[in-house]
Amino acid sequence: MAAGLVIILAAVLPATASGSPAGTSKRQQRIDHFRQEVADARAKLDTLNQAADIADEAYLQAQAKLDSTTKRLAAARDAAHRAGAAASRASTDLSARVRAAYEGTGSTLGLLLGATSYGEFSDRLEFMDQVAADDTAAVDAAKVASQRSQWASDELATALKDNTSALADAKQKKADLQNAVAAQENLLGGLQEKLRIALIPPPPPPPPPPVIPTPSPTPSSTTSPPTTDPSPSSAPSPTTDGGGSTPSPDPTTAPPPPPPPPAPAPGAQLALNAAYSVIGVPYVYAGASPETGFDCSGLTMWAWAHAGVSLPHSSAMQYAVLPHVDRSQLEPGDLLFFYSPIHHVAMYVGGGNMIHAPHTGGHVEVIPVYWQYYVGAARPG
């Protein structure tokens, strides 16, 4: 029984010693830990980018609302000024007419006294009463119009103040999310570098030093010179095809994107050509030009402006003002809208692909359509 136990232990212990060392297991755990951290950081970055897109859309809509209120306020103030001036003129005219009537110079009093009969006097008095009533009504109407215009102006001034505050809040939220996205990108970059370093295999352990046995000298032993191979082997030289060396290919940059596919309408082709001309331009919040960069709706607005189509700088507003098309009827140049609420827009280029400005850190590019987030399409022009 004891002999059998010894045999079993002798068989198990060497196998355990020659298995994977504990260090390898810990290294794999560290790699798995970094991979999970990278995945979590990337997921959080995607969430922040989504929130940043929504904040950008809110900022653009707040800016558009402020611009509209500013224009309406200017028109209301102009109307109030004109109505006030009209009321002032009407009051002045009525006062002059009343004064002239009492002074009797070419006045209504002279008109009455010039009557030759009671009937004529009654007719002239009734006529004068009607004229006076009309004058008074005109003055009253002018004053009412002036007051209404002033009230409208006051309400729009309050709305302008509120809209200005809302725009400032949207701008601050957008800036906060931009900073959060940048910080998360830095964090993700650091984690990716840690993972890269962790994936580098450790150097092999150094070989054990050779054990040189010490020979026992014997008087009768003779030393014979070592024999060598008279024809030393040499490493075979690499062969080449046709006797010449095969050059390694030179590194090349990524090929330029293919030209846009033909669009069915000339305007759509102009918009596509414009969009393709700015591939590689970086994403910038509220950007709408190649010099400063583009956000998603800034790109589509700028591209379709080359076809003479004016679009608002907001993906939700673009979807609201354009005629919608069914997904089965999509043509190159159509605009694609994503997420609910809508906060991303791209231009369809055909073949299941789209061109868009994605998010902070990205650039204008052609990629497959986000069908999983697609909510609708619209056709400018």
Secondary structure, DSSP 8 states (H G I E B T S, - for coil): -HHHHHHHHHHHHHHHHHS--HHHHHHHHHHHHHHHHHHHHHHHHHHHHHHHHHHHHHHHHHHHHHHHHHHHHHHHHHHHHHHHHHHHHHHHHHHHHHHHHHHTSSSHHHHHHT-SSHHHHHHHHHHHHHHHHHHHHHHHHHHHHHHHHHHHHHHHHHHHHHHHHHHHHHHHHHHHHHHHHHHHHHHHHHHHHHHHHHHS------------------TT---------SS---------GGGS-------------------SSHHHHHHHHHHHTTTT-BB-TT-EETTTEE-HHHHHHHHHHTTT----S-HHHHHHHS-EE-GGG--TT-EEEETTTT-EEEEEEETTEEEE--STT-B-EEEE--GGGEEEEE---
